[in-house]
Structure formats: C-alpha cells, structure tokens
Amino acid sequence: MVRVLIPSGALGLNYDADALQRGIAAKPDIIAIDGGSTDSGPSYLGRGVSKYARASTKLEWAGLMQARAQAGVPLVIGTAGTCGADTAVDWMLDITREIAAEQGRPLKIAVLRSSQDGDLIAQAFDAGQVTPLANAPEVTSETIRSCSNIVALAGAEQIEAALQTGADVIIAGRTTDTAIIAALPLMHGCHSGGAWHGAKIGECGALCATNPQSGVILIDFDETGFTVTPLADGAHASPHTVSAHMLYENSDPFILYERGGHLDVTGAEYVALDDTSVRVEGSKWVPSDRYTVKLEGARPAGFRTVIMALLRDPHYVTNAQQWADDIVDKCRTKVSQRMDLSVDDFALELRLIGHSASFGALEARAAAPLEIGVIGIITAPSEAQAAEIGKLLNPYLLHHPLTQEEEQPTFAFLFSPPEMHQGQVYEFALNHVLRLNDPMSAFKLEVIDLA
C-alpha cells in the first residue's frame, strides 16, 4: 500500500493545521500538493509569475516542510508558482532555500523544469510532432515563437524520475494535477487505474468531500484500487462526493485523458466504508499507442485599459444592451477616424455586469436589476493607444443618451480618473500535444544539496 497525504487543492489556499497533523500521525509515504494551474487565465503563464502572495506561499510551504521533516517522507509540489514556468520554479526554489535556512536542517531538492524553447517547439511543429487538441486555435511556427512562455505538462514518469533521486523536496514545473499523486503508487506497482483515478479524486484536496475548504485528505492506494479519507473535523466523503469529482474540470464523467493514455471509470464501484471514508475499485487505465505531453503557451496580446461606469436610471437599466451597442459602434468609428487605426487593430467591448457579463448573448435568464455596471475593455497594440481609446470612450460612458430626442443623461464613474491601465495582457496560444520518444526529453532534472 502507498499512502499519499494531500494538504490542500493548491499551495496558497490554506489548509487545516490540525488535520495535517492527523495526516502525519497516519504515517504517509509522501506529501503532495499542487501549486496552481491555468484556471486564472493566461497572464501568469505569459509573465511567468505566481498568482498567490509570496507571504502566504512561504508560510504554508514552511508548515509543509516542517511536516515533511516530521514524517521523514518526500514533499512534492507540481506546477510550482501557479504556471510552472522556469521563472516560477526559481521563485519557489528561492522560498524553499529561505525556509531551509530558517529551519536549520540540510535538504536535498530535486527541481524538474517544464519550460520549452519556442524555436525548438516551432521546429517540432513543422516536423509534425506537435498536433492540436480539440478546439485548439490555429497556429503557425511564428505563433509558437511569439509565445513568451511555453510549458509541457509533466506526467507520472517525470515525477518518478525526480523521486528516484532520493530528494526530500521536489519542486516541479508544470505538471498534470494528477501526476504528483499517481507517481509513487505507480512506482510501487499499485493498480494503475486506481492510481490515476485516486489521483484525480485527490487533486483538489477535500473538494471531493464535505467541508471542502479544510483541504487535507489521505488516499491509500493498493493492488486493486484506493480509499479516500478526509481528515478535518466535519469532513466526510461519500460515494456521491467522490464520484462527482470526475466532473470537476472534466467534460466526461467517465474518461480522463492523461499523457500516454486515458483513465476509464465506467466500471468503477464506490463503497462507503463508514461515514468518512470511501473505497473505489474497478477503474481502468488504457495506454495509448504513442506518448504525448500537453503544451501550454501564452503570448502578448496587446495592452489593456479598463473603464467602469454605473447605470441606475430605470430607463437605461432596461435598455442597457441597446445603449452599449450604440456606444461601441460610435466609439469604434471615432477611434478609426481620429487615431489612424483600423477596427482590426484594436478591441473594444462593453460588458454589462448584472445583466449579461458572464454569458453575453447566451444568457438564458432574465431579471430586473436595480443597477447595471458597465465595464469597457480596450485592447490595443500599445499602452498609449489603449489609454487614448479609453479617453475617447470616457464621454460616452458619462453622458451618452439612448436616443437623440432624450435629455442628456449623466452616469457615475467608480473612480477619478476612471481609466485603469492593466499594461501588457496575454492570450493562450497553444492547446496542443508534443509527441516524445523519451518521456524525459522535454524536461530537465537537477538536484541541489543544501547543507
């Protein structure tokens, strides 16, 4: 049996310290935690930075490093620094060095790097080794070279290689959420379907149980399946909460694609062992005929200015979409006339918060809000151009009437000045897979000994 302790769904989200101590007392074989993902958009990958505060990251990581020393087992973090790019891995490594010095104990660190050279990936694309996933954007080799950061998602094989170094702490770049949990069970010959299924269930900590914010869970893997046990007070797993997690960030409740194959849980059986733990057997791992790793890339997409206003007049709240569409048409024309920009050179949209900001034309529900927030989003090739378009939009959001026959209205801005400059923004450019003959050929592994 292999016992994996998962403190939280991501480092920086906090975890229950008492539950963590229960996990340490249960003698786990490894402590595994995720460092982030693409959930928060392309900016973090584009810039190669973490979304989480350094202070929170250091405090929580120090607690986990202390727990690791107490348990005498490896501690692994995947997708370090939210995005897993080399700069984020180095950020996490610096924090680890600081904590190691403060805790005053020697430490062996394995660093697994996932960043990719854009020129090499472009060459692989031209050679037919990079292929799109469903709904991937159309790309060229130049698109690939324009990415500020590209990462490959490591799987279990790469985490296994890091574990085999005998490191106390493993800091991994971008990984699949499941890889850091499945690796050790697979190394020790546990059931492959159970290893991947249990890793999927445990990827977000106690999200597969009641009291999901508590974070801490234990998963026991063996030769036929796995058992999941949440450790916080008031946290309970049930066949419903465990099976439902297959739909988390996954469109198919039965199939989960990973590097080198896919998980099929069609035949899985979920049994409550008591009011806390759930036993799962019957999951199946189906190897593919080729080994691929997913690529994620982000590239600069211009500079953004945001401007916000509020509508409270019932007439304008009721007709907000018509009012917004008219402003966009008129302002786009003015920008083209006065700034020598074609409509393809910039983006301008108004989103109606409280009306249809989430789904736009796909919104299926109707209500009568008291007020509507209007957010103008401007993206242009340069920061100066985005700011200038914001100033052209400003008068419309302050005074634009719904019809020419009406009195000129006055609306409210949240701030003065109302224009907020976000600077460089990014977009995802890759949702592709890279074919590898050697699972380690796209990754770099180094070992650091801290005295």
N, C-alpha and C positions, 0 to 999 in steps of 0.2 A: 504493500500500500504506500502511496505517496500523499502526504498531507500538505496542502497549499493554503497559506494564510493570506487573505486579501483585505487590507485595511480600509480601502475606500475605492470609489469608482475612478478617482483621479487625485493625484497629489495637488494640494491646494484647496480641496473642498472640505477638509477637516475629517476627523474620524473620532470615534468614541474610544477614549484612552482606557477606560475600564474594560471594554470589550476586547481591545487589543491585548491587554494583559491576560485575559482569559484564553485568547488565541496562543499566546506564548506558553502558557501553562499546559496547553494541549500538545506541545512539542511538535510544531510543524517542521517540514523538511525544507521549506523555502517561504519567503515573504515576497509577494509580487504585487506591484501597483502600476497603474497606467499614469502617464504624465500628461496626456492630452489627446487631441485629435483634430480633425478638420471642422468640428462642429461650429466653431466660432468664425468661420469664413476664411478667406484666402490671405488676409493681411499678415497673420502671424507667420505663415509659411513664406509669404513674399518677402517679409522683413527678416525672417529667421529669428524670431523672438518669442518669449512666453507670454501668454495672456494672464498668467497668475502672478500675484505680487511676490516679490523676492522674499519679503519678510515672512509671509505665510508658508511659502515653499521651504524656506530654511527651517522654520520652527517644526513643521510636520516631518520633514526629512530627518532632522536631528532625532526626533522621537522614534522614527523607524530604524535609524542607525543604532540607537541605543537598544531597541528591541531585538535587532539582528544580533548584536553582541551578546545579549542575554540568552537568546535561543541557540546561538552558535551555528546559524544557517545562512545561506546566501540571501541577499536582498537585491531584487531586480526591479528596475523601472524601465518601462517601454515608452516610446515616443516622448523622450525627455524634452522638457521645455515647450510643451504644447504641440510643436510642429515636427520635432525630431531632426531638424537640420543641424549641420555640424556646429553652427554658432550657438544653437540652443543646447546642444550636448556639452559644449565647452562651458556655458553658463552653469549648467547643472554640475559639471565637474568642479568648477571653482567653489560652488557652495559646499560640495562634498569635502573638498580639501579644508575649507574653513572649519567645518564641523569636526572633522577628524582631528585637527589640531586642538580644537577646544575640548574634545572628549579625551584627548591624550592617549590614543591607542593606535597601534600600527594597523594598516589597512591595505588590502590588495584589491585594486579596482580593475575591472575589465570594461573597456569602452568599445562599443560596437557602433560604427558610423554608417549612416544610410544615405548621406548626400551623394548626388551624382553629378558628374561633369556634363554640362549641357552639350558640348561638342561631341562627346562620346555617345551620348544618348541620341543625338541627331544622326550620327553615323549608323547606329543600330537601327534607327527608324528607316533610313534609306536602304538598309540591308534587309528590311522586312522582319526584324526581330522585335519590333515594337508594334503592337496591334491594339486597336481601340476596344474598350468595353462598351456595353450598351449605352446609348445616348451620349457617348463621348463627343466632344467638339472636334470638328475637322481641324487637323493641324498639318503643318509642314515642318521641315527641318529648321526653317528660320523661326517658326513659332517656338520650337523647343529651345533654340539658342537664346531667345528673348526672355526666357524664364530666369528670374533672379535666384530661385531655389528649386531644385528637383530632388525628391527623395524616393527611394524604393522601400516598400514595406517589408521588413524582415519577418520571417516566419519562425517556426519552431527550430528548424535546422540551425539558423544563425544564433538563436538564443542558446541552443545546446552547445555550440562551439564556444560561446562565452562561458557557459557553466563549466565546461571541461577544463578551463584554465585554473579552476580552483579559487576563483575570486570571491572575496567577501561581498563585494558590491558590484553589480553590473549596471552600467548606465548605457542604455541602448537608444539609438536614434529612432527614426520612425519604424514602428512595428505594427502588425495587426494587433488588435486589442486582445485577441485570444492567445497569441504566440507565447507571451511571457508566462501564462498559466499552464498551457499544454506541454511546454518543452520538457520539464522534468518528469512528469508522468510518462511521456513517450520514451524518454531516455531509459526509464526503468521497466519498460515493457508492459505498462498498463494498457487496458483496452483502448485502441486508437479512436474508435467512435466515442467512447466515454470521455476520453481526454479532451477531444475537441468540443464535445457538447458541454461538458462541465466548464471548460474554459469560456465558452460563450455565455453560459448562465452566470458565471462569476465575474465577467469583465467589468461590471459596474458595481461591484461590491453588493451591498444589501438592497440594491434596486430590485432584486429578484425576491424580496421578502417584504413583510410589513415593517414599518419603521425604516424606510429606505435611507433616510439621512444618517443613520447610525454608521453605515459603511462596512463594518467588519463582518466577514464571513469566513468559514472554513470549508474547504472542499476536500473530501477524501476520494482518491482515485485508486482503482484496483483492476483486477483482470476481467471484470465483467461490466463495470460501469462506474458510477460515482455517487457520493452522498453529499448534499449541501446542508450546512448548518449555520444560520445567522447567530451571532454571539452577543448582541446588545440586549439589554432589558427591553421587553416588549416587542422584540423582533421575532417573527415566526415565518417559516417557509411552508408553503402548501403546494400540492400538485398544480394548482391553478397559477400561483405566483411564479413558480419555477418554469412551467411550460410556456407561460405568456411571454417570458423574456426572449424567446426565439423570434418574436416580432419586433424587438427593440432594434431600431436602425437596420431592419432587415425586412424586405418586402414579402418574403416567403416564410411561413411559419415552420416549414419542414426542411428546407435546404439552405445551407450556408456555404458560400464559396470561400475557400482559402487558397494559399499558394499550394500548388501540387495536388489539388483535389477538392472534394467538397464533402460536407457533412450532411447526412440524410437521417432525420429523426422521425421519419414516418412510422417506424416500428417501435419507437421509444415508449416505455411504460414508466409512469410517475407514481410512486407509492409513498404515502406519508408514514414515516416510521414512528412519529409521535406528533405532538402539536408544534414542533420546531423544525425537525429535520425531514428531508425528502430524499428518497433513493430513486435513482434513474438507471435503467438498463434498456438495451435494445437499440441504441444509437449505432449508426454505421458510417464508417469512413470509406469514401470511394476515391481511390487515387486516379489522377488524370494521366494521360499518355505523354504529357510534357510538363516541365517545371517552369512556372512563370511567377513573377512578383509584380505587384501593382506599383505603378508610378503615379506620383502626385507632383504637380508643378504649378507654380504661381508666377505671374509676371506683372509688371507695372501696367496699369490700365488708365493712366492719366492722373489728374489732380482734382480734388473734390471740394466744393463749397456747399454747405447746407444752410438753409434759411427756414425759420419756422414762424408761423402765424396762427392765430386762433379766430375761428368764426363762431359767433354766438347769436347773431340775428337769425331768428327762425326762418326767414325767407332765404337767407344764404345757406343755412344748415340744410334746408330741404333741397336746395338746388346746387349743392356744393360741387357735384361732379361736372355739371354743365359749366359752372363758373371756372373750375380748374382747367377744363379742356380749352376754354376760350383764352385763358391766360397763357397756357402753354403755346397755343397757336400764335398768338400775338407776340409773345416774347421771343419765340424761335425766329420769327420773321425779323424782328428788330435786331437780334444778335447777328443774323446773316447780313443785314443791311449795314450795320454800324461797326462790325468787328472783322469783316472780311473773312468770315468762317462759313463754310457750307454746313447744312444741317447734319451731315455725316461726320463732321469734325468734333462735335460735342454732343453730350446727352443732357437733356433737361426733362425732369418729370416732377409732377406734384402728386404726393400720396396723401390720402385723406385718413387721418388717424381717428378711429371711432366710427368709420364708415366702411372703408374697403382697403385699408392699408395692407392687410395680410394677403388677401386673395385677389384684389382687383376685380376684374370682370367676372371672375369665377365665384365671387361671394354669393352664397345661396340664401343667406338670412337677411332680413330687413328689420330695422328698429328706428326709433326716433330719438337720437341723442340730443342732449341739451346743447352741446357744443362739439365742434369738429376741429381737430388740429390739422394744420396743413404744413407738410414738410416739402420744401423744394430741394431736389437733389440735382446738382450740377456737376458734370464731369467733363473736363476739357484737357487739351494737350499740355497746358502749362498752368502753374498755380496762379499767375497773373490773369490769365484768360478766365479761369474758373471764378476768380474774385470779381472780375469785371462783369461777367454774366450775372453773378449774384446781385450786383448793383443795378443791373438792368431789370432784374426780376423784382427787386425790392418795392418799387412804386406800385406794381400790380397787386402784390400781397397786402399792401396798406390801404389802397383806395379803389380797386377795380370794381365797377358796377356790373351787375348781372346783365343789364340791358342799357342801351344808350339813353332811354327815356327816364331812367331812375335817377334819384338823387345820388350824389357821390357818397359812398359809404366810407367808414374808417374802421379798420380792423386792428387787432392787437398783435404786436411782436412780443416774444418772450424776453428778448434781450436787446440791449443797445451797445454796439451795433448788432443787428440781427444775423448778419452773415457769420457763419462759423466755418473756418478753413481746416479741413482734415489733412491737407497735404497730399502726398502720393498715396494712391489707392491701388489695389491689386485685384487680379481676377485669376480664378483657376484656369489653367490651360491644358492640363493633362488628366485624363481618366483612362489610362492605358495600362497594358501589361508588357513586361520585358521578359523575353524568353532567355533562360540561363541553362547552360550545360553543367555548370558548377554552382551550387547554391550560394557559395561564398564569394563568387567572382564580382558581385556588385557591392560588396560590403568590406569594410576594413575593421580589423580587430586589433586592439592594442591593450597591453597590460601595464599598469602603473603600481608600483610598490611605494607606499608611504610609510616611512619609518616612524 
